[in-house]
């Protein structure tokens, strides 16, 4: 059983927003007793070849919150994403709310601050965010007490956020037929990821799990909601009591065949800054392309 303060009687209203360009699912999570809500893993649109930023995906979420007269209290990042850019500052400017991420963001900032040669102007203390979550930290969305579970392995800063009977897993797990995320990014580790997944699977079987990504394996429709029980039984990478050694062997072999995500270079530079675009010495927004840097 889980040692975390689970309350399965609270059933938040979860609305998903799918971004087909990055196969990302973002969420608006409403407290069932009040008009308060949280946003989880938002997306900022980028035309990488043209160097153009836009906010169509975020505007859909903002419109939904406004149309339903909701109060945005938290903007949650489950981790520093390597495959899409966060729209957190844009949403915060429009609607308010606090921006939170795992405390190990400082490790990610230190690592990629060096990769992108960011210099001393780039703060590596997580101060770009309003809250740095530690394992087991709680916070309020209206009357709903939520908590964070530290789940490293995919990245050093991954957190699962539990809101009532709903858990937002980031890239800790995929749908049962999707398995698990890679563990070969800097600071990632397959054994650590397995251990983190076991923490997640210790939650009640009825706990709803909401994915950050889905790729429709074998051509099925995109899906993003499952349960702990379904993952324990059917997940192709960790279900059915697969051992830690089996998972490490599979994950290591599989990761060696994977290329880098299409948007990894802009995503890391933006997301380690809490969704803000980097600038050059003149103040112009500018992204870097380190050669042989990752």
C-alpha positions in Angstrom: 0.0 0.0 0.0 1.0 3.6 -0.6 2.4 5.8 2.3 1.0 8.9 0.6 -2.2 10.8 1.8 -4.6 9.2 -0.8 -8.2 10.3 -0.7 -10.2 8.3 -3.3 -13.5 9.9 -2.3 -12.5 13.2 -4.0 -13.2 12.9 -7.7 -11.9 15.9 -9.7 -13.4 16.8 -13.1 -10.6 16.2 -15.6 -10.7 17.7 -19.1 -8.0 16.7 -21.6 -6.5 18.7 -24.4 -4.6 16.7 -27.0 -1.9 18.3 -29.1 -1.4 16.2 -32.3 1.9 17.8 -33.2 3.7 16.5 -30.1 1.3 13.8 -29.0 1.0 15.6 -25.7 -2.1 15.6 -23.5 -2.6 18.6 -21.2 -5.2 18.8 -18.5 -7.6 21.2 -16.7 -8.3 19.6 -13.3 -11.3 21.0 -11.4 -11.9 20.7 -7.7 -15.4 19.0 -7.4 -16.5 21.3 -4.5 -15.4 24.7 -5.8 -14.5 26.5 -9.0 -10.8 26.2 -8.5 -8.7 24.3 -11.0 -5.1 23.4 -12.0 -3.5 23.0 -15.4 -1.1 20.1 -15.9 1.6 20.0 -18.7 0.5 22.8 -21.0 1.9 23.2 -24.6 3.3 26.2 -26.4 3.2 25.7 -30.2 6.3 26.1 -32.3 7.0 26.0 -36.0 10.6 25.0 -35.5 11.8 25.5 -39.1 10.2 28.9 -39.3 11.2 30.0 -35.8 7.6 30.9 -35.0 5.9 30.6 -31.6 2.1 30.6 -31.2 -0.4 29.7 -28.5 -3.4 27.9 -30.1 -3.2 25.0 -27.7 -2.9 27.1 -24.7 -5.7 29.5 -25.9 -8.1 26.5 -26.0 -7.3 25.7 -22.4 -7.6 29.4 -21.4 -11.0 29.7 -23.2 -12.3 26.6 -21.4 -11.3 27.9 -18.0 -12.9 31.3 -18.7 -16.1 29.9 -20.2 -16.6 27.7 -17.1 -15.8 30.6 -14.8 -13.0 28.7 -13.1 -10.2 30.0 -10.9 -6.7 28.8 -11.9 -4.7 28.2 -8.8 -1.8 26.0 -10.0 0.1 25.4 -13.3 1.9 22.1 -12.8 4.9 20.7 -14.8 5.4 17.0 -14.2 9.0 17.4 -15.4 11.3 19.3 -17.9 9.8 18.0 -21.1 12.1 17.1 -24.0 9.4 16.8 -26.7 7.2 19.9 -26.3 7.5 23.5 -25.0 5.6 24.7 -22.0 3.0 27.5 -22.2 3.1 28.1 -18.5 4.1 31.8 -18.5 1.6 32.6 -21.1 -1.2 31.0 -19.2 -0.1 32.5 -15.9 -0.1 36.0 -17.5 -3.7 35.5 -18.6 -5.1 33.7 -15.6 -2.7 33.8 -12.7 -1.9 30.8 -10.6 1.3 29.4 -9.1 3.8 27.5 -11.3 5.3 24.4 -9.8 7.8 21.7 -10.7 9.9 19.1 -8.8 12.8 20.4 -6.7 15.3 18.4 -8.8 14.8 21.0 -11.6 18.0 22.4 -10.2 19.9 19.3 -11.3 18.4 19.6 -14.8 19.3 23.3 -15.0 22.8 22.6 -14.0 23.2 19.8 -16.6 21.7 21.6 -19.5 23.0 25.0 -18.5 26.4 23.6 -19.4 25.2 21.9 -22.6 23.8 25.2 -23.9 26.6 27.3 -22.5 24.2 29.5 -20.7 26.7 31.4 -18.6 26.2 33.0 -15.2 23.1 34.9 -16.1 21.0 31.7 -16.2 19.9 30.9 -12.7 20.2 27.3 -11.8 18.3 27.4 -8.5 14.8 26.8 -9.7 13.8 30.5 -9.0 12.0 30.7 -12.3 9.2 28.7 -10.7 6.9 29.6 -7.8 7.1 26.2 -6.0 9.7 23.4 -6.0 8.0 20.2 -4.9 9.7 17.6 -2.7 8.4 14.0 -2.4 5.2 14.0 -0.4 4.6 17.8 -0.5 0.9 18.7 -0.4 -0.9 21.7 -1.9 -4.5 22.9 -2.3 -6.7 23.3 -5.4 -9.7 24.8 -3.8 -10.9 22.4 -1.1 -8.9 19.5 -2.7 -5.6 18.5 -1.1 -3.2 17.3 -3.7 0.3 15.8 -3.3 3.4 15.1 -5.3 5.3 11.8 -5.6 9.0 11.9 -6.6 9.4 9.5 -9.6 12.9 9.9 -11.2 14.3 7.7 -13.9 13.0 9.3 -17.1 14.6 12.5 -15.8 15.9 13.5 -12.4 13.1 15.9 -11.8 10.0 13.8 -12.6 7.0 14.0 -10.3 3.6 12.4 -10.3 0.8 14.7 -9.1 -2.2 13.1 -7.3 -5.4 15.1 -7.1 -8.1 13.0 -5.3 -8.6 9.8 -7.3 -6.7 11.1 -10.3 -2.9 10.9 -10.8 -1.0 12.8 -13.5 1.9 10.6 -14.3 4.0 12.7 -16.8 6.3 10.3 -18.6 6.6 7.8 -15.7 4.2 5.4 -17.5 2.4 5.2 -20.8 -0.9 3.4 -21.5 -0.6 -0.3 -20.9 0.1 -1.1 -24.6 2.6 1.8 -24.7 4.8 0.6 -21.8 7.2 3.1 -20.4 9.3 6.1 -21.4 13.0 6.1 -22.2 15.6 6.3 -19.4 18.7 7.4 -21.4 18.5 11.1 -21.1 21.2 12.8 -18.9 20.3 11.9 -15.4 18.0 9.1 -16.4 18.3 5.5 -15.2 16.3 2.4 -16.0 16.6 0.9 -12.6 15.5 4.1 -10.9 12.6 4.4 -13.4 11.4 0.8 -12.4 11.5 1.7 -8.7 9.5 4.9 -9.4 6.9 2.9 -11.3 6.5 0.6 -8.4 5.8 3.6 -6.2 3.1 4.6 -8.6 1.7 1.1 -8.8 1.4 1.0 -5.0 -1.5 3.4 -5.2 -5.0 2.0 -5.1 -6.0 -0.1 -8.1 -9.0 2.2 -8.8 -6.8 5.3 -9.0 -7.3 7.0 -12.4 -4.0 7.6 -14.2 -3.7 10.3 -16.8 -0.8 10.1 -19.4 1.3 13.0 -20.7 1.7 11.3 -24.1 0.1 8.7 -26.3 1.2 7.6 -29.7 -1.6 5.2 -30.6 0.3 1.9 -30.8 -0.7 -0.4 -33.8 -2.9 2.4 -35.1 -5.5 2.5 -32.3 -7.2 5.7 -31.3 -5.3 8.1 -29.0 -6.1 7.4 -25.3 -4.8 8.9 -22.1 -6.7 7.5 -19.2 -6.3 4.2 -17.5 -6.0 2.9 -13.9 -3.3 1.5 -11.6 -5.0 -1.9 -11.7 -4.9 -2.0 -15.5 -1.3 -1.0 -15.6 -0.3 -3.7 -13.0 -2.1 -6.4 -15.1 -1.4 -5.3 -18.7 1.5 -2.8 -19.0 3.8 -4.4 -21.6 7.0 -3.3 -19.9 6.2 -3.6 -16.2 2.9 -5.4 -15.8 2.5 -9.0 -14.7 5.1 -8.8 -12.0 8.1 -8.3 -14.4 11.3 -8.1 -12.4 13.6 -5.1 -12.1 16.3 -7.0 -13.9 14.0 -7.8 -16.8 12.9 -4.2 -17.1 16.5 -2.8 -17.0 17.6 -5.2 -19.7 14.6 -4.4 -22.0 14.7 -0.6 -21.4 18.5 -0.4 -22.0 18.3 -2.4 -25.2 15.3 -0.4 -26.4 16.7 3.0 -25.6 19.8 2.3 -27.6 17.6 2.2 -30.8 15.9 5.5 -30.2 16.7 8.8 -31.9 16.4 12.1 -30.1 13.0 13.8 -29.9 12.3 16.2 -32.8 11.9 19.2 -30.4 14.5 18.3 -27.8 16.7 21.4 -28.4 14.1 24.1 -28.1 12.1 22.2 -25.5 15.0 21.9 -23.0 16.1 25.5 -23.4 12.6 26.8 -22.9 11.3 24.4 -20.2 14.3 24.7 -17.9 13.4 28.4 -17.9 9.8 27.6 -16.8 8.5 28.1 -20.4 10.3 31.3 -21.1 12.3 31.8 -24.3 16.0 32.5 -24.0 17.4 35.7 -25.3 20.8 36.8 -26.7 22.8 39.8 -25.4 20.6 42.3 -27.2 17.4 40.9 -25.7 16.3 39.2 -28.9 14.6 35.8 -28.4 17.1 33.2 -29.7 17.5 29.4 -29.5 20.9 27.6 -29.6 21.9 24.5 -31.5 24.9 22.9 -29.7 26.9 20.6 -32.0 27.6 17.2 -30.6 26.3 18.6 -27.3 23.8 15.9 -26.3 
